[in-house]
Amino acid sequence: MPRLFRYRELVKNLVVKDLKLKYRDSLFGFLWSLANPLLLILVYNFVFGHILRGGPANFAYFLMVGILPWNFFAQSVMMSTGSILDNGGLIRKVAIPMEVFPLATVLFNFTQFVLALLVFLPMALFFFGVQISWVSLWFFPLLILHMLFTIGLSFVISTATVFYRDVRHFTEIALMLMFWLTPIIYDVKTIPESLRSVIYLNPQSFFILSYQDVLYRQAIPGYSQFAILSLLTATSVLIGYGVHHYYKARFAEEV
């Protein structure tokens, strides 16, 4: 793991390359990455805020707080399924740590997440009348934990896809199911107590609930909540890196 630091320039170049390729020859460039979360917020706000009227107060902002980190996680995990396979030619020719590929994938999406925050949060302050307090500073350690958790999971998924190509299709379906089992478009307090245990089986629920506490409710997550997030993150990183390290010697012959 420490030797990855020596390849930080390579990781940075991979992230920059992906950013340039994604927006090359595009008239609106980065603005296209804002279209998906903005459309989701508008649609869900219209359906659940005006038609079904089942959403919490300031529903559009509530949606934004959940959808932006969810998109970062989901896109990172989905793209990680091809992070090693799609670089097969480079892997067979150059001796570099293969961890850089899933790592660069997550950092690419993390960069887009941060850029989206720089656009959406000022919008929230101006249009939704959101008040920011010192509690919002808890957002930064939460953001780091979320990123590390996603990196660990991406190590596992990128490794599994090398040996089982169906992982890509399974991941796509699993993410769709996880979205509805994560309290993004509904408040977890509206769910009957008997069903909340199902929601808490999904690790992303703990992250999204913490984002909502810090940014929406302006409340500091409890120590037990941060303990769970830290445990989830440590488990994800240790297992993810361990699985990746164990199997990476076989990547060149499989890709």
N, C-alpha and C positions, 0 to 999 in steps of 0.2 A: 504493500500500500504506500509506504513513504516514497518509493521510487517514482510514483506517479507525479510527484512534485517536480521531478526533473523534466517531465514531459508537459509541463503546464503550457508552454508555448504551442505545442502541437494541439492540445485540447482547445486552446483559445482560437487557433487557426481553423480547427474543424467547426467550431461554433460560428465563427465569422463567415466561413465558406457556406454553411447551411443557410445563414441569414441572407447572404448575397444571392444564393441560388433561388431561394424562395421568392424573393421580391425582384429578381432580375426582369427587366423589360416590363415591369408593372407600373402603371400610371400612378396608382395611389400607394404603392409600396406597403409599408407597415400597417397602414390603415385597414387593409384587408383582414389582418389578424384580429382587429377589433370588431369586425362585422359579425362573427359567429356569436360571441358572448352578448353583444348588444342586441342581436335579433332574439336570442333566447330570453333575455331579460324582458324585452318588449312583449313577446308572445306570452310568456308565463304571467307577466304582470297583467296583461289584458284578460287572460282566461281566468286566473285565480284571484285577481284583484278586482275585476269588474263584472265578470259573468258569474263565476261560482262564488265569489266573495268569501273565500276561505283563508285568505292570507293574513299575516300579521300586519301591524301598522307600518307605514312607510315600506310597503312590500317590494317596490322596485329596488330600494337600497338593500333590503334583506336578501333579495335574489342575487344582487351583484356581489355581496360578501361571500356567498357560497359558490356561485358559478365560476368566478375567476380562478380560485385555487383548484376547483374541481377540473376545469379545463387544463390547467397546468399538469395536474396529476395524470388525467386520462390520456392526453396527447403524448406525454413522456412515456407512459407505459406502452401505448400502442406503437409508437415509433421505435421503441426499444426492441420490439420483436424482430426488426430488420437491421438493427444497428451493427450487428456482427456479420450477418449473412450478406448484407448489401456492400460490405467492404471486403468481401472474400479475396478479390484480386490484390488488394493492398496487403492483406494478412499473409498471403502466400509469398509475397515478394520482399517484404520489409519486416525486420525483427523489432517490433514495438509492443509495449504492454497492451493487450487487447482490452483491458479495462477502460482505455481512453474512449472507446466507441460508445458504449452505453452512457458513460459519464458525460461525453460531449452532447449526446442526445438530450439528456436531462437538463444540462446547462443551457442548451439552445432554447428549450421550452421555458426554462426559468427566466431567461433574458426577456422573452416575449411576455411572460407573466408580469415582470417588473415594469416593463414599458406600458403594459395595459393598465397597471395600477397608477402610473404617473398620469394617465389620461382620465381614467374613471374616477379616482378619488377626488380630484378637484371638481369634476362634474357633480359628484355626490354632495360636496360642500355647497356648491352654488345652487343646484336644482332641488336637492332633497332637504336642504336645511340641516344637514348632519353637523353635529357638534363633536369636535375632536378634543380629547383630554389626554392627560399623561398616561392614562390606562392604555392608550393606543400603542405605547412603546412596547408593550408585551407582544405586539404583532411580529417584531423582528426575531426574537428567539423562536417563536412559533413557526415563522417562515423557514428558518434554518433547519428545524426539526423535520418539517414537511419535505424539504428538499432532500435531506439525507435519507429519510424513509423511502422516498421515490427512487433515489439512486440504488439503494439496496434491492428493492423489488425489481428494478430494471436489470440489475446483474442477473437475477434468477431467470427472468423472462427471456432476456437476450440469449442466455446459455441454453435454456430449454428449446428455444426455436431452432437452434443449430441442429439439434438431433431430432426434433419433432416439428415438422412444418405446420401441423394443425394447430399449434399453439397460437398462431396469429388469429385464426378464426375463433378459437375458444376465448382469447383475450377480448376480442371485439364484443362477443356476446356477454362475457362476464362484466365488462365495463358498463354495458347498457343496464344489466341487472343491478349493479352496484349503485348506479346513479339514482335509481328509484328507492334503494335501501339507504340512501344518504339523505339526511334532512336538509335538502337544498331548497326545495320549493314548498316545503311545509315546516312548521315549527314542531320540534320533537315533543313539546308539551301537549300538543293536540292528539298525540297517539295514546291509545289506552295502555295502561301500565303493563298489561299482559303481553303486549306486542313490542314493547320497547327493547326487550332483550334481543329481538331479531335485528333491530337497528344497530345495537351495540356489538353485534358479531362482526360488523363491517368496520375495519380500522379507520376508514376515511371519515366515518361519522364523528370520531373523536377530534379529528383535525378541523372539520367543518364547524362543529359545535364550538370549538375554541376560537375560531375566526369570528363566529357570530358573537361570542361573549365579548371579545376584545373590541371589535369594530362596530357591532350593531347595538349590543346591550351596554357597552362601556363598563363591563364588569371583568375583574381579574379572574381567570380560571383558577379553580381550586388546586391546592397542592397535589391532591390525588389525581386530578385530571392531567396535570403536567407530568406526574410520575408515570401515568399510563402512556402518554405520548413519548416520553423518554425511553420507556421500556420497548414500545413498539418500534421506535427508531433504531435503538441498539440491536434488537433482534433482527430487524430487516437488513441492516448493514452487515452484521456478523455472518448471518446465514447467506445473504446475497453474495458477499465477497468470497466466502468459503466455497460455495457451490461453483462460482465462476472460476476461482483459482484451481479447484480440483479438476475441472474438465477442460480448461483452456488449452492444454497441450494437444488435444484432439481436434481443435477448431480447424486448423489448416487442412486436415484431410476430409473434413465434413462439409466445409463451405464450398 
